[in-house]
Amino acid sequence: MSSRFQTSHDVADDLERLSRQLVDGDSAAGRELYAAFCATSVWDEACGSHYLGNQLCEALQPYWPGAR
């Protein structure tokens, strides 16, 4: 777990907060979510599903500057 989070519940709470912000139009939250799901990320450290992480990372690419 990263120094930013103590438990996987902390990760989930942060992802929920960011997803609500993204739905409300905050594109900065989209960038944070992209970073959370890309390889070697918080999602991997929390032992999240690689398939789900890859799918979310792909869907969130428009929010990451320079992503293809």
MIFI-183020 format. One record per atom (N, C-alpha, C): residue number from 0; residue in one letter; atom name; y negated, x negated, z negated. Coordinates in nm, 3 decimals, decimal comma. Atoms other than C-alpha are relative to their C-alpha. Layout:
% MIFI-183020
(NUM "a" "CA" (Y X Z));
...
***
This chain:
% MIFI-183020
(0 "m" "N" (0,117 -0,086 0,000));
(0 "m" "CA" (0,000 0,000 0,000));
(0 "m" "C" (-0,123 -0,090 0,000));
(1 "s" "N" (0,122 0,080 -0,007));
(1 "s" "CA" (-0,345 -0,132 0,080));
(1 "s" "C" (-0,076 0,007 -0,132));
(2 "s" "N" (0,080 -0,001 0,122));
(2 "s" "CA" (-0,594 -0,215 -0,191));
(2 "s" "C" (-0,090 0,124 -0,007));
(3 "r" "N" (0,084 -0,119 -0,006));
(3 "r" "CA" (-0,784 0,095 -0,080));
(3 "r" "C" (0,069 0,122 -0,062));
(4 "f" "N" (-0,077 -0,114 0,049));
(4 "f" "CA" (-0,506 0,331 -0,191));
(4 "f" "C" (0,104 -0,046 -0,102));
(5 "q" "N" (-0,100 0,031 0,102));
(5 "q" "CA" (-0,285 0,333 -0,500));
(5 "q" "C" (0,135 0,064 0,031));
(6 "t" "N" (-0,124 -0,074 -0,027));
(6 "t" "CA" (-0,029 0,591 -0,382));
(6 "t" "C" (-0,007 0,063 0,138));
(7 "s" "N" (-0,002 -0,070 -0,129));
(7 "s" "CA" (0,081 0,770 -0,069));
(7 "s" "C" (-0,078 0,131 -0,008));
(8 "h" "N" (0,081 -0,121 0,017));
(8 "h" "CA" (-0,088 1,080 -0,213));
(8 "h" "C" (-0,148 -0,029 0,026));
(9 "d" "N" (0,138 0,040 -0,028));
(9 "d" "CA" (-0,419 0,891 -0,199));
(9 "d" "C" (-0,023 -0,010 0,151));
(10 "v" "N" (0,009 0,008 -0,146));
(10 "v" "CA" (-0,352 0,820 0,169));
(10 "v" "C" (-0,010 0,140 0,059));
(11 "a" "N" (0,000 -0,138 -0,051));
(11 "a" "CA" (-0,275 1,188 0,233));
(11 "a" "C" (-0,134 0,068 -0,027));
(12 "d" "N" (0,129 -0,061 0,033));
(12 "d" "CA" (-0,592 1,298 0,055));
(12 "d" "C" (-0,110 -0,051 0,094));
(13 "d" "N" (0,101 0,057 -0,088));
(13 "d" "CA" (-0,801 1,060 0,264));
(13 "d" "C" (0,016 0,051 0,143));
(14 "l" "N" (-0,025 -0,052 -0,135));
(14 "l" "CA" (-0,636 1,172 0,589));
(14 "l" "C" (-0,043 0,145 0,012));
(15 "e" "N" (0,046 -0,140 0,000));
(15 "e" "CA" (-0,702 1,535 0,497));
(15 "e" "C" (-0,152 0,008 0,007));
(16 "r" "N" (0,147 0,001 0,001));
(16 "r" "CA" (-1,066 1,461 0,423));
(16 "r" "C" (-0,054 -0,038 0,138));
(17 "l" "N" (0,046 0,045 -0,132));
(17 "l" "CA" (-1,109 1,274 0,752));
(17 "l" "C" (0,027 0,104 0,107));
(18 "s" "N" (-0,030 -0,100 -0,103));
(18 "s" "CA" (-0,937 1,545 0,955));
(18 "s" "C" (-0,096 0,119 -0,010));
(19 "r" "N" (0,099 -0,108 0,016));
(19 "r" "CA" (-1,168 1,811 0,806));
(19 "r" "C" (-0,134 -0,042 0,058));
(20 "q" "N" (0,127 0,049 -0,052));
(20 "q" "CA" (-1,469 1,596 0,891));
(20 "q" "C" (0,002 -0,003 0,153));
(21 "l" "N" (-0,012 0,004 -0,146));
(21 "l" "CA" (-1,343 1,548 1,248));
(21 "l" "C" (-0,011 0,140 0,059));
(22 "v" "N" (0,007 -0,139 -0,046));
(22 "v" "CA" (-1,294 1,923 1,293));
(22 "v" "C" (-0,144 0,051 -0,008));
(23 "d" "N" (0,140 -0,041 0,016));
(23 "d" "CA" (-1,651 1,968 1,170));
(23 "d" "C" (-0,095 -0,076 0,093));
(24 "g" "N" (0,082 0,068 -0,100));
(24 "g" "CA" (-1,773 1,736 1,448));
(24 "g" "C" (-0,040 -0,142 -0,032));
(25 "d" "N" (0,036 0,137 0,039));
(25 "d" "CA" (-1,796 1,398 1,273));
(25 "d" "C" (0,087 -0,099 0,077));
(26 "s" "N" (-0,079 0,092 -0,082));
(26 "s" "CA" (-1,684 1,149 1,539));
(26 "s" "C" (0,032 -0,130 -0,073));
(27 "a" "N" (-0,031 0,120 0,080));
(27 "a" "CA" (-1,699 0,862 1,287));
(27 "a" "C" (0,133 0,020 -0,072));
(28 "a" "N" (-0,129 -0,030 0,064));
(28 "a" "CA" (-1,408 1,035 1,110));
(28 "a" "C" (0,113 -0,021 0,099));
(29 "g" "N" (-0,100 0,025 -0,104));
(29 "g" "CA" (-1,218 1,020 1,440));
(29 "g" "C" (0,032 -0,148 0,013));
(30 "r" "N" (-0,022 0,145 -0,006));
(30 "r" "CA" (-1,266 0,643 1,450));
(30 "r" "C" (0,081 -0,047 -0,121));
(31 "e" "N" (-0,075 0,037 0,120));
(31 "e" "CA" (-1,141 0,613 1,092));
(31 "e" "C" (0,145 0,046 0,008));
(32 "l" "N" (-0,136 -0,049 -0,016));
(32 "l" "CA" (-0,838 0,827 1,170));
(32 "l" "C" (0,077 -0,085 0,101));
(33 "y" "N" (-0,066 0,086 -0,099));
(33 "y" "CA" (-0,760 0,619 1,479));
(33 "y" "C" (0,045 -0,129 -0,068));
(34 "a" "N" (-0,033 0,126 0,069));
(34 "a" "CA" (-0,771 0,303 1,267));
(34 "a" "C" (0,113 0,021 -0,101));
(35 "a" "N" (-0,104 -0,027 0,100));
(35 "a" "CA" (-0,548 0,468 1,006));
(35 "a" "C" (0,138 0,012 0,062));
(36 "f" "N" (-0,130 -0,024 -0,063));
(36 "f" "CA" (-0,273 0,548 1,258));
(36 "f" "C" (0,043 -0,108 0,097));
(37 "c" "N" (-0,041 0,104 -0,095));
(37 "c" "CA" (-0,276 0,245 1,487));
(37 "c" "C" (0,096 -0,097 -0,069));
(38 "a" "N" (-0,101 0,094 0,053));
(38 "a" "CA" (-0,015 -0,028 1,445));
(38 "a" "C" (-0,059 -0,089 -0,109));
(39 "t" "N" (0,036 0,081 0,117));
(39 "t" "CA" (-0,025 -0,236 1,127));
(39 "t" "C" (-0,116 0,061 -0,077));
(40 "s" "N" (0,108 -0,075 0,065));
(40 "s" "CA" (-0,237 0,025 0,957));
(40 "s" "C" (0,044 0,056 -0,134));
(41 "v" "N" (-0,029 -0,069 0,126));
(41 "v" "CA" (-0,253 0,226 0,638));
(41 "v" "C" (0,124 0,088 0,016));
(42 "w" "N" (-0,113 -0,088 -0,027));
(42 "w" "CA" (-0,005 0,468 0,796));
(42 "w" "C" (0,132 -0,078 -0,008));
(43 "d" "N" (-0,121 0,083 0,006));
(43 "d" "CA" (0,252 0,189 0,841));
(43 "d" "C" (0,028 -0,045 -0,143));
(44 "e" "N" (-0,018 0,045 0,139));
(44 "e" "CA" (0,194 0,061 0,488));
(44 "e" "C" (0,054 0,111 -0,088));
(45 "a" "N" (-0,049 -0,115 0,077));
(45 "a" "CA" (0,265 0,411 0,357));
(45 "a" "C" (0,137 0,045 0,050));
(46 "c" "N" (-0,132 -0,030 -0,058));
(46 "c" "CA" (0,592 0,409 0,559));
(46 "c" "C" (0,000 0,133 0,076));
(47 "g" "N" (0,009 -0,121 -0,081));
(47 "g" "CA" (0,473 0,689 0,786));
(47 "g" "C" (0,086 -0,010 0,124));
(48 "s" "N" (-0,080 -0,008 -0,122));
(48 "s" "CA" (0,671 0,798 1,091));
(48 "s" "C" (-0,068 -0,076 0,114));
(49 "h" "N" (0,057 0,075 -0,112));
(49 "h" "CA" (0,620 0,555 1,379));
(49 "h" "C" (-0,029 0,093 0,118));
(50 "y" "N" (0,021 -0,095 -0,109));
(50 "y" "CA" (0,660 0,837 1,631));
(50 "y" "C" (-0,128 0,080 -0,021));
(51 "l" "N" (0,120 -0,079 0,030));
(51 "l" "CA" (0,396 1,052 1,462));
(51 "l" "C" (-0,125 -0,086 0,006));
(52 "g" "N" (0,114 0,091 -0,004));
(52 "g" "CA" (0,164 0,756 1,415));
(52 "g" "C" (-0,041 -0,033 0,143));
(53 "n" "N" (0,031 0,030 -0,140));
(53 "n" "CA" (0,190 0,667 1,786));
(53 "n" "C" (-0,062 0,119 0,071));
(54 "q" "N" (0,054 -0,121 -0,062));
(54 "q" "CA" (0,127 1,026 1,891));
(54 "q" "C" (-0,144 0,025 -0,044));
(55 "l" "N" (0,135 -0,022 0,051));
(55 "l" "CA" (-0,179 1,058 1,667));
(55 "l" "C" (-0,096 -0,108 0,049));
(56 "c" "N" (0,084 0,110 -0,049));
(56 "c" "CA" (-0,312 0,718 1,769));
(56 "c" "C" (-0,041 0,027 0,145));
(57 "e" "N" (0,029 -0,031 -0,140));
(57 "e" "CA" (-0,288 0,821 2,135));
(57 "e" "C" (-0,102 0,115 0,010));
(58 "a" "N" (0,091 -0,115 -0,003));
(58 "a" "CA" (-0,462 1,154 2,067));
(58 "a" "C" (-0,141 -0,037 -0,049));
(59 "l" "N" (0,129 0,039 0,059));
(59 "l" "CA" (-0,740 0,980 1,872));
(59 "l" "C" (-0,069 -0,112 0,077));
(60 "q" "N" (0,059 0,110 -0,076));
(60 "q" "CA" (-0,807 0,703 2,129));
(60 "q" "C" (-0,143 0,025 0,047));
(61 "p" "N" (0,139 -0,020 -0,045));
(61 "p" "CA" (-1,124 0,870 2,262));
(61 "p" "C" (-0,105 -0,032 -0,107));
(62 "y" "N" (0,094 0,027 0,108));
(62 "y" "CA" (-1,283 0,809 1,923));
(62 "y" "C" (-0,016 -0,150 -0,029));
(63 "w" "N" (0,003 0,143 0,027));
(63 "w" "CA" (-1,219 0,433 1,930));
(63 "w" "C" (-0,070 -0,071 0,116));
(64 "p" "N" (0,071 0,070 -0,108));
(64 "p" "CA" (-1,472 0,227 2,128));
(64 "p" "C" (0,087 -0,105 0,066));
(65 "g" "N" (-0,074 0,099 -0,075));
(65 "g" "CA" (-1,303 0,027 2,400));
(65 "g" "C" (0,149 0,029 0,014));
(66 "a" "N" (-0,141 -0,034 -0,011));
(66 "a" "CA" (-0,962 0,197 2,364));
(66 "a" "C" (0,026 0,056 0,140));
(67 "r" "N" (-0,038 -0,051 -0,134));
(67 "r" "CA" (-0,780 0,273 2,688));
(67 "r" "C" (0,105 0,105 -0,012));
***
